[in-house]
Amino acid sequence: MAAAGSASSPGAQSPYLWLAQESVGQSSERKWEWVPLPRADSERLEAILASAAGKELPKAVPVDHGRYDVDLERRVLRAVYWDEPERRCIRSSWFRGKIGGPWVPYEEEDAEGLETAFQRLRSAKEKGSLLVPVNRGTDDVRFEALPPEGVEDDSSTLTMFFGSGQKRYSVLGVVPKSDESTKDESQGDELLFTAVQEEVARGGGSGEKHMVWRGYWVVAGEEKSAEENEVDKLPNRVECLTFVVHGIGQYHRAQQGENSQFFKEVSRVRKLAMKYQLERMEEQGQGEGSQPSGRIEFLPLEWYGPIHVDVGIGNRLKNVTLKSVSSLRDFANFALADVMVYLDDQWRERIHEELLRKMANLWKLFSERTSDYSGEVAVIGHSLGSVIMFDLMQKGLEKLPQGLHCSPSKDTSGSPKKTMVSAPAKPANVATPGSIDRKGIKILKDHMAKGNIAPLAKGGHAAYEHPVPRCLFAVGSPLGMFLSIRLSQKAQRASRYFRGLDVRWPAVSEGRGWRMFNVFHPDDPIAYRIEPLLNPAYASMNPRVVPHKGGLRWNHQIKSWFSTSASKSPDGGMWDLEGQETFEEVLVVPTEDPASFFEEKPARQSVVTVDRVDYALQVSAFESMNEMLSAIHSHFSYWENEDLLRFIVDQIFESLQTPSKARSSK
């Protein structure tokens, strides 16, 4: 068995690579493709195999930054943090197909047979052409010596694939022209070989042929190989664990095909965020001591289970559903029913309890498996998911020592500890999911020793605790509508729902609380603003704009050039902020409760400023041409929006910096 190498050239490094099977397309047209595990994981798996020497192979080897486990005995890949069918794993060194794809790896036994034959040819133990049976004898792989440079061999099978006079190919890829400066030392003057898979002809004639290559980094192509190598550049340290929470209709979407499963959507979120995090690392370079040194991890958090899996409300509604426009009514049964169910008090508490337990279990499990983790948490909630997570946060905001509506903390030294959100725990027993054990207690104590979290309350509640999220991103959120309805029945300010929010002014109230971002597409019919609830004067002020690659799209630039009137600002004479930031940069929040919800004039002296809450994405030029088409598409397009993911990454990293650094202008 070849040991894993570290050389960069295909000829020097070990050709063995571990790949996992992944489905693409919808269920009706499902196809499978092979996705390589990160190179570092493949090398580690190879080392484990080499050291096993006949011993029992481990059944859980963490890969892909701990998101999956590989069962080496069964050759399967299992997800750790979410529900996903097991996926087949394969260890291979030989591939058939085209460089850059499509290509398919050979089974492990066939790959070992091809490797043995190739090494015999290289060592001159075999001469001439050599046939190796593969695919259970249905095909043969024919090895042939590559003709010397400058000598054309029209009889060679390669002529069929590449024609004459083209680049020269061997099983190791493109053969460089004779030049001492570029000569591969690993090849020296040895013979080079080509390999072609041929179908075994049983009735005469010639069957289908495929080129055969040694090593994934050859067949994948330079662009794909470079993309795969990017994964290894991310640091192992995790600065923040971010839970991604779905909105309405996710169960219905999941039934449309495996590619619509929520963990697949979060995987796309993770890839976009990873791409931008690498860009940030390159731009910032070394020596930026104040910048976070780790990465952000994204995990899916589902809440539709109690509604559609345990009880099956959507299916129950079929008996009372009218037969017309069936596709639209089917969507309504699973999507609009989510909203109606959440309005019921008992169902709402059931969903809250389920999510709190899931978050606590995932946070504990992630802490167990991730040795270098800060303990910080953030949340991205889409649609109704943002309302649910906002309501969940209310269970922990009363414990926050700093921020909006909080008394100034007397202890300002050192890093502030995290406050924990807890849920009522059932009597602990062996069968109770999430029941705390000795290992879990040790993890929590370790975080307390590092100052990451506040001491836990005594009793059974510790089983379902996790830190209050540092940031809450409400994406395409109807939270503004929900709060408006709730506040119409209560004589209090909306700011009471935002206790502990980061305060920018006055300095005596400034502290490390939490941050809220209400991000929406301007055409999203389900999204609502929040700032006018905190201060009615901001209804006439535009939300902040999420940058597009650091600036404005060209259609927004043109619009700004021809704009004749600026957004109205609140009357500056209403509040004396001692020369603080302009009103466009901060949100002025009156802190005294009004006599009724409809009172708009705040008390003159009792105000604070916080970060702006409402942020609008920029519409593309195509979307601006058809507002109705944009509205239909906008609510379900957030996970593919690169601007949104860049904004989220920037804001999380900024929030993780110390208050003195993040709020240096005093």
C-alpha positions in Angstrom: 0.0 0.0 0.0 1.4 3.4 -1.0 2.1 5.8 1.8 0.8 9.3 1.5 3.3 11.8 0.3 3.5 15.5 0.4 5.3 16.5 -2.8 3.3 18.7 -5.1 4.0 17.0 -8.4 1.7 14.3 -9.5 4.6 11.9 -10.1 6.1 12.3 -6.6 3.1 12.5 -4.3 1.0 9.5 -3.5 -1.8 9.1 -6.0 -4.2 7.7 -3.5 -7.1 9.9 -2.5 -10.3 9.4 -0.6 -13.6 10.4 -2.3 -17.2 10.5 -1.2 -20.2 9.9 -3.4 -22.6 12.8 -3.6 -26.0 13.1 -5.4 -26.7 15.9 -7.7 -30.0 16.9 -9.4 -33.5 16.3 -8.3 -34.9 12.9 -7.2 -36.4 12.2 -10.6 -33.1 12.8 -12.4 -30.6 12.0 -9.7 -27.0 11.5 -10.7 -23.9 10.7 -8.6 -20.5 12.3 -8.6 -17.4 11.7 -6.6 -16.2 14.6 -4.4 -12.6 14.4 -2.9 -12.0 14.8 0.8 -9.5 17.5 1.7 -6.0 16.4 1.0 -4.9 16.5 4.6 -7.8 14.2 5.5 -6.8 11.7 2.8 -3.2 11.7 4.0 -4.4 11.1 7.6 -6.7 8.2 6.5 -3.8 6.7 4.5 -1.6 6.9 7.6 -4.2 5.2 9.7 -4.6 2.4 7.2 -0.8 2.0 7.0 -0.5 1.8 10.8 -3.4 -0.6 11.2 -1.4 -3.7 10.0 -4.3 -6.2 10.3 -5.9 -4.6 13.4 -9.5 -3.5 13.5 -10.0 -0.3 11.6 -11.6 2.7 13.4 -15.3 3.3 12.8 -15.2 7.1 13.2 -12.3 9.2 11.8 -13.2 12.9 11.8 -12.9 14.6 8.3 -13.9 17.9 6.7 -13.2 19.9 9.8 -15.1 17.4 12.0 -18.4 17.7 10.0 -18.2 14.1 9.0 -16.9 10.8 10.3 -15.4 8.1 8.0 -16.0 4.4 8.9 -12.9 2.8 7.5 -14.2 -0.7 7.9 -17.5 -0.1 6.0 -16.1 2.7 3.8 -19.0 5.1 4.5 -19.2 8.8 5.3 -21.6 9.9 8.1 -22.7 13.4 8.9 -22.2 14.4 12.6 -24.3 17.5 13.1 -27.3 17.0 10.9 -29.4 14.1 9.5 -28.1 12.9 6.1 -28.1 9.4 4.6 -24.7 7.7 4.7 -22.6 8.2 1.7 -20.2 5.7 0.1 -16.5 6.4 0.4 -13.8 5.1 -1.9 -10.0 5.1 -1.9 -8.6 5.2 -5.4 -5.6 6.2 -7.3 -6.7 5.6 -10.9 -9.5 7.4 -12.8 -11.1 7.1 -16.3 -12.5 10.0 -18.2 -11.5 13.4 -19.4 -9.1 15.8 -17.7 -11.4 18.3 -16.0 -14.3 15.9 -16.2 -16.5 14.0 -16.4 -14.4 11.2 -14.8 -15.0 8.2 -12.5 -12.6 6.6 -10.0 -11.8 2.9 -10.2 -12.8 0.6 -7.4 -10.1 0.0 -4.8 -9.2 -3.5 -6.0 -9.0 -2.3 -9.7 -6.9 0.7 -8.6 -4.4 -1.5 -6.8 -4.2 -3.8 -9.9 -3.5 -0.9 -12.2 -0.9 0.5 -9.8 0.9 -2.8 -9.6 0.9 -3.1 -13.4 2.1 0.5 -13.8 5.0 0.0 -11.3 6.1 -3.2 -13.1 6.2 -1.3 -16.4 8.2 1.5 -14.9 10.7 -0.9 -13.4 11.0 -2.7 -16.8 9.7 -6.0 -15.3 7.1 -5.8 -18.1 7.7 -4.6 -21.6 5.5 -3.7 -24.5 1.7 -3.3 -24.1 0.0 -4.8 -21.1 -3.7 -5.6 -20.5 -5.2 -5.3 -17.0 -8.8 -6.5 -16.4 -11.1 -4.1 -14.5 -14.7 -3.7 -13.7 -15.1 -7.4 -12.9 -13.7 -8.4 -16.2 -16.0 -6.4 -18.4 -13.2 -4.0 -19.5 -9.5 -4.1 -20.0 -7.0 -1.3 -19.5 -4.3 -1.3 -22.1 -0.9 0.2 -21.1 1.3 1.3 -24.0 4.7 3.0 -24.0 4.5 6.6 -25.1 6.4 7.2 -28.4 9.5 9.4 -28.0 9.0 13.1 -28.6 8.9 14.0 -32.2 7.9 10.5 -33.3 4.2 10.2 -34.4 2.5 6.9 -34.0 -0.8 7.0 -36.0 -1.6 3.5 -34.7 -1.7 4.7 -31.1 -5.1 4.8 -29.4 -4.2 8.4 -28.3 -4.7 9.7 -31.8 -8.4 8.9 -31.4 -8.7 11.1 -28.4 -6.3 14.0 -29.1 -5.4 13.7 -32.8 -1.9 14.1 -34.2 0.4 17.0 -33.4 -1.3 17.8 -30.2 0.1 17.8 -26.6 1.7 14.6 -25.5 -0.2 12.8 -22.7 0.8 10.0 -20.3 -1.1 8.6 -17.4 0.6 11.3 -15.3 -0.9 14.1 -17.4 0.6 16.4 -20.0 4.2 15.6 -20.8 6.4 18.7 -20.8 8.6 19.3 -23.8 12.3 18.4 -23.4 13.7 21.2 -21.4 16.2 20.6 -18.6 14.8 23.5 -16.7 11.3 22.0 -16.5 12.2 18.3 -16.5 10.5 16.3 -13.8 13.2 14.7 -11.6 10.9 12.0 -10.5 10.6 10.7 -14.0 14.2 11.1 -15.1 14.8 9.2 -18.4 12.3 6.5 -17.7 9.7 5.4 -20.2 6.3 7.1 -20.1 3.1 5.2 -20.6 -0.5 5.8 -21.7 -3.5 3.8 -20.6 -6.9 3.3 -22.3 -9.9 1.4 -21.0 -11.4 -0.8 -23.7 -14.6 -2.8 -23.5 -14.0 -6.5 -23.9 -15.3 -7.3 -27.3 -17.5 -10.5 -27.1 -19.3 -10.3 -30.4 -16.6 -8.7 -32.5 -16.0 -5.0 -33.2 -14.6 -2.4 -30.9 -16.3 -1.1 -27.8 -16.3 2.2 -26.0 -12.9 3.6 -24.9 -11.9 5.9 -22.1 -8.6 7.5 -21.2 -7.1 6.4 -17.9 -5.1 8.6 -15.5 -3.1 8.1 -12.4 -3.9 10.5 -9.5 -6.9 12.8 -8.9 -4.8 16.0 -9.2 -4.2 14.9 -12.9 -7.7 14.1 -13.9 -9.4 17.0 -12.0 -7.5 19.6 -13.9 -5.5 22.6 -12.7 -8.5 24.8 -11.9 -10.3 22.2 -9.9 -7.2 21.1 -8.1 -6.4 24.7 -7.1 -10.0 25.1 -5.8 -9.7 21.9 -3.7 -6.4 23.1 -2.2 -8.1 26.3 -0.9 -10.0 24.2 1.7 -6.7 23.4 3.4 -5.8 27.1 3.8 -8.6 27.7 6.4 -7.4 27.8 10.0 -8.5 25.0 12.4 -9.4 27.5 15.0 -13.1 28.4 15.1 -13.9 31.9 16.2 -17.7 31.6 16.0 -20.2 28.8 15.5 -23.1 30.1 13.4 -26.5 28.3 13.4 -28.5 28.7 10.1 -32.2 28.4 10.7 -34.7 27.8 7.8 -37.9 29.6 7.2 -41.4 28.6 6.1 -41.9 25.8 3.6 -38.6 24.1 4.1 -40.2 20.7 4.7 -42.0 21.0 1.4 -38.8 22.0 -0.4 -37.0 19.1 1.1 -39.5 16.7 -0.4 -38.6 18.0 -3.9 -35.3 16.2 -3.9 -32.1 15.6 -2.0 -30.5 18.6 -3.5 -33.1 20.8 -1.8 -32.4 19.4 1.7 -31.6 22.2 4.1 -28.1 20.8 4.9 -27.3 21.2 1.2 -28.3 24.8 1.2 -26.2 25.4 4.3 -23.3 23.7 2.5 -23.6 26.3 -0.2 -23.7 29.0 2.4 -20.5 27.6 3.9 -18.7 27.4 0.6 -19.5 31.1 -0.3 -18.4 32.2 3.2 -15.2 30.1 3.0 -14.4 31.7 -0.3 -14.7 35.2 1.2 -12.9 34.3 4.4 -9.9 33.2 2.3 -10.1 36.5 0.4 -10.1 38.4 3.7 -7.0 36.5 4.9 -5.1 37.3 1.7 -6.1 41.0 1.9 -5.2 41.4 5.6 -2.0 39.5 5.4 0.1 38.8 8.4 0.7 41.0 11.4 -2.9 42.1 12.0 -2.9 41.3 15.6 -6.4 42.7 16.2 -8.0 40.6 13.6 -9.6 37.2 14.5 -7.2 34.4 13.7 -9.8 31.7 13.1 -12.8 30.9 10.9 -16.6 30.8 11.1 -18.4 27.5 11.1 -22.0 27.2 9.8 -24.3 24.4 10.9 -28.0 23.8 9.9 -30.7 24.0 12.6 -34.1 22.7 11.6 -37.4 23.2 13.4 -40.0 21.7 11.1 -39.7 18.2 12.8 -42.4 18.6 15.5 -44.8 20.0 12.9 -44.4 17.9 9.8 -42.4 14.8 10.9 -43.8 14.0 14.3 -47.4 15.0 13.7 -47.6 15.5 9.9 -49.9 18.5 9.9 -49.3 19.2 6.2 -50.5 15.7 5.3 -53.5 16.0 7.6 -54.6 19.1 5.7 -54.9 17.1 2.4 -58.3 15.8 3.4 -59.7 19.3 3.7 -57.8 20.8 0.8 -59.7 21.9 -2.4 -58.6 20.2 -5.6 -58.0 23.3 -7.7 -54.5 24.7 -8.2 -53.1 21.7 -6.4 -49.4 22.8 -6.6 -50.2 26.1 -5.0 -52.4 24.6 -2.3 -49.8 21.9 -1.6 -47.3 24.6 -0.9 -49.7 26.5 1.3 -50.4 23.3 3.4 -46.7 23.0 4.3 -45.6 26.7 4.2 -48.5 28.9 5.4 -49.4 26.2 7.9 -46.0 26.8 9.6 -47.1 30.4 10.4 -50.5 29.4 11.6 -49.0 26.7 13.9 -46.4 29.1 15.3 -49.2 31.5 16.3 -50.6 28.8 18.6 -49.2 29.2 22.2 -48.7 25.4 22.8 -47.1 24.8 19.5 -44.9 27.8 19.8 -43.5 26.5 23.2 -43.0 23.1 21.7 -41.0 24.5 18.8 -39.0 26.6 21.2 -38.2 23.7 23.5 -37.1 21.5 20.5 -34.8 24.2 19.1 -33.2 25.0 22.5 -32.4 21.4 23.0 -31.0 21.0 19.5 -28.8 24.1 19.9 -27.6 23.0 23.3 -26.8 19.5 22.0 -25.0 20.8 18.9 -23.1 23.4 20.9 -21.9 20.7 23.4 -21.1 18.2 20.6 -19.2 20.8 18.6 -17.2 21.9 21.7 -16.3 18.2 22.3 -15.0 17.7 18.7 -13.4 21.1 18.2 -10.5 21.6 20.6 -9.7 25.2 19.4 -13.1 26.9 19.7 -13.8 30.3 21.3 -17.3 29.3 22.5 -18.9 32.2 20.6 -22.3 31.7 18.8 -24.2 33.6 16.1 -27.5 32.9 14.4 -28.9 33.4 10.9 -32.6 33.1 10.7 -34.6 33.2 7.5 -38.2 34.2 7.2 -40.2 32.7 10.1 -37.0 31.2 11.4 -35.8 34.6 12.3 -38.9 35.3 14.4 -38.5 32.0 16.2 -34.9 32.7 17.0 -35.7 36.3 18.1 -38.3 34.9 20.5 -35.8 32.3 21.8 -33.3 35.0 22.6 -35.8 36.7 24.9 -35.3 33.8 27.3 -31.7 34.9 27.9 -31.7 38.6 27.5 -32.8 39.3 31.0 -29.5 37.8 32.2 -27.3 40.1 30.1 -25.2 42.4 32.3 -24.4 45.0 29.6 -26.1 46.8 26.7 -29.4 48.5 26.1 -31.7 48.7 29.2 -29.0 47.0 31.3 -27.3 48.5 34.3 -23.6 49.4 33.7 -21.3 46.6 34.7 -19.0 47.3 37.6 -16.4 44.8 36.4 -14.9 46.3 33.2 -11.6 44.3 33.3 -10.9 41.4 31.1 -13.1 39.8 28.5 -16.8 39.7 29.4 -18.3 36.3 30.0 -21.1 34.9 27.9 -24.6 34.6 29.3 -26.3 31.3 28.8 -29.8 30.6 27.4 -31.5 27.8 29.1 -34.6 25.7 28.5 -36.6 23.6 31.0 -35.0 20.2 31.1 -36.8 17.0 31.6 -35.8 14.7 34.5 -32.3 13.4 33.4 -32.1 9.7 32.5 -30.0 7.6 30.2 -32.5 7.8 27.4 -33.0 11.6 27.5 -31.3 13.3 24.5 -28.9 16.0 25.7 -28.7 14.8 29.3 -25.5 16.1 30.7 -22.7 13.6 31.4 -19.2 13.9 32.9 -17.6 14.7 29.6 -20.2 17.4 28.9 -19.6 19.0 32.4 -15.9 19.0 31.8 -16.4 20.9 28.5 -18.6 23.5 30.1 -16.1 23.9 33.0 -13.3 24.4 30.5 -15.1 27.2 28.7 -15.9 28.8 32.1 -12.2 28.6 33.1 -11.3 30.4 29.8 -13.9 33.1 30.6 -16.0 32.1 27.6 -19.3 31.6 29.5 -20.8 32.6 32.8 -21.2 30.0 35.6 -24.2 27.8 35.0 -27.2 27.8 37.2 -27.4 24.8 39.5 -29.9 22.1 38.8 -31.3 20.3 35.7 -31.4 23.4 33.5 -27.7 23.0 32.6 -28.5 20.2 30.3 -30.0 22.6 27.7 -27.8 25.7 27.9 -25.8 27.4 25.3 -24.4 31.0 25.0 -26.6 33.9 24.0 -25.7 34.5 20.4 -23.3 37.4 19.7 -25.1 38.3 16.5 -28.6 37.7 15.2 -29.1 38.0 11.4 -32.8 38.2 10.5 -32.9 37.5 6.7 -36.1 38.2 4.7 -37.8 38.5 8.1 -41.5 39.3 9.0 -40.3 40.2 12.5 -41.4 43.8 12.1 -45.0 42.7 11.4 -45.0 40.3 14.4 -43.6 43.0 16.8 -46.1 45.6 15.5 -49.0 43.3 16.3 -47.6 42.4 19.7 -46.8 46.0 20.7 -50.3 47.2 19.6 -51.6 45.4 22.8 -48.8 46.6 25.1 -47.9 50.0 26.5 -44.2 49.7 26.1 -41.4 50.5 23.7 -40.1 48.0 21.2 -36.7 48.5 22.6 -37.7 46.3 25.6 -37.5 43.4 23.2 -33.9 44.3 22.4 -32.5 44.3 25.9 -28.7 44.0 26.0 -28.2 45.3 22.4 -24.8 46.8 21.8 -24.8 50.5 22.8 -22.6 53.1 21.1 -23.5 56.2 23.1 -23.5 57.3 25.9 -20.2 55.8 27.0 -21.4 54.9 30.5 -23.9 52.4 28.9 -21.5 51.1 26.3 -20.9 47.4 26.7 -20.5 44.1 24.9 -24.0 43.0 24.3 -25.4 41.4 21.2 -26.0 42.8 17.7 -29.0 42.7 15.4 -29.1 42.8 11.6 -32.3 42.9 9.7 -31.2 42.2 6.1 -33.7 42.0 3.3 -34.1 42.2 -0.5 -36.0 45.4 -1.3 -38.6 43.5 -3.3 -39.1 40.7 -0.8 -42.9 40.8 0.0 -42.4 39.0 3.4 -39.7 41.2 4.7 -40.4 44.2 7.1 -38.3 46.9 8.6 -37.6 47.1 12.4 -36.0 50.5 12.9 -39.2 52.5 12.8 -40.5 50.5 15.7 -37.5 51.5 17.8 -37.8 55.2 16.6 -40.7 56.3 14.3 -38.6 59.1 12.9 -36.5 56.5 11.0 -39.5 55.5 8.8 -38.5 58.3 6.5 -34.8 57.3 6.4 -33.6 54.7 4.0 -32.0 51.5 5.4 -28.3 51.0 5.2 -27.1 49.4 1.9 -25.2 46.1 1.9 -22.1 46.7 -0.2 -21.7 44.8 -3.5 -18.0 43.8 -3.6 -17.2 46.8 -1.5 -19.4 49.4 -3.3 -22.5 49.9 -5.4 -23.8 48.1 -8.5 -23.6 50.2 -11.6 -27.4 50.6 -11.7 -27.4 51.9 -8.2 -24.6 54.3 -9.1 -26.6 55.7 -11.9 -29.6 56.0 -9.7 -27.6 57.9 -7.1 -26.2 60.3 -9.7 -29.7 61.3 -10.9 -31.2 61.4 -7.4 -32.5 64.9 -6.7 -33.4 64.5 -3.0 -31.6 62.9 -0.1 -33.3 60.8 2.5 -34.8 62.8 5.3 -33.0 62.6 8.6 -34.6 63.0 12.1 -34.6 66.4 13.6 -31.1 66.8 15.0 -32.4 69.3 17.6 -34.5 66.7 19.2 -31.6 64.9 20.9 -28.2 66.3 22.0 -25.7 63.6 21.2 -22.6 65.6 22.0 -21.2 65.5 18.4 -21.5 61.8 18.0 -21.9 60.0 14.6 -24.4 61.2 12.1 -28.0 59.8 12.2 -27.3 57.8 9.0 -24.7 55.8 10.9 -26.5 55.1 14.2 -30.0 54.4 15.4 -31.3 56.7 18.1 -33.4 54.8 20.6 -35.7 56.4 23.2 -35.6 54.3 26.3 -38.6 55.5 28.3 -41.9 53.6 27.9 -44.7 55.7 26.3 -48.2 56.0 27.6 -49.4 54.0 24.6 -48.0 52.3 21.5 -49.1 55.1 19.3 -47.1 57.8 21.1 -44.3 58.9 18.7 -42.6 61.7 20.6 -39.9 60.3 22.9 -38.6 61.8 26.1 -35.9 64.4 25.4 -33.2 63.3 27.7 -33.6 59.5 27.8 -32.0 58.2 24.6 -29.1 56.0 23.5 -27.6 55.2 20.2 -27.1 51.7 18.8 -25.9 50.3 15.5 -28.3 50.5 12.6 -30.5 47.5 12.3 -32.1 47.6 8.8 -29.9 46.7 5.8 -31.1 46.4 2.2 -29.4 44.3 -0.4 -28.8 45.9 -3.8 -31.1 44.7 -6.6 -29.4 43.7 -9.8 -30.0 45.5 -13.1 -32.2 42.6 -14.3 -34.3 42.6 -11.1 -34.8 46.3 -11.4 -36.5 45.8 -14.8 -39.3 43.6 -13.5 -40.3 44.3 -9.9 -43.0 41.6 -9.8 -40.7 38.8 -11.1 -38.0 40.0 -8.6 -40.6 39.8 -5.7 -41.5 36.2 -6.5 -37.9 35.1 -6.6 -36.4 37.3 -3.9 -37.6 35.5 -0.7 -35.9 32.2 -1.5 -32.7 33.6 -3.1 -30.8 34.7 0.0 -28.6 31.6 0.4 -27.1 32.1 -3.0 -26.5 35.9 -2.4 -22.8 36.5 -2.2 -23.2 40.1 -1.0 -25.2 38.8 2.0 -22.6 36.2 3.0 -19.8 38.7 2.7 -21.8 41.1 4.9 -22.4 38.4 7.5 -18.8 37.3 7.7 -17.6 41.0 8.0 -20.1 41.7 10.8 -19.4 38.6 12.8 -15.6 39.2 12.8 -16.2 42.9 13.7 -18.4 41.8 16.6 -15.8 39.4 17.9 -13.3 42.2 18.3 -13.0 43.8 21.7 -15.4 46.7 22.4 -12.5 49.2 22.7 -11.3 48.2 19.2 -14.7 48.0 17.6 -15.9 51.3 19.1 -12.6 53.3 19.1 -14.4 56.6 18.3 -15.5 58.0 21.7 
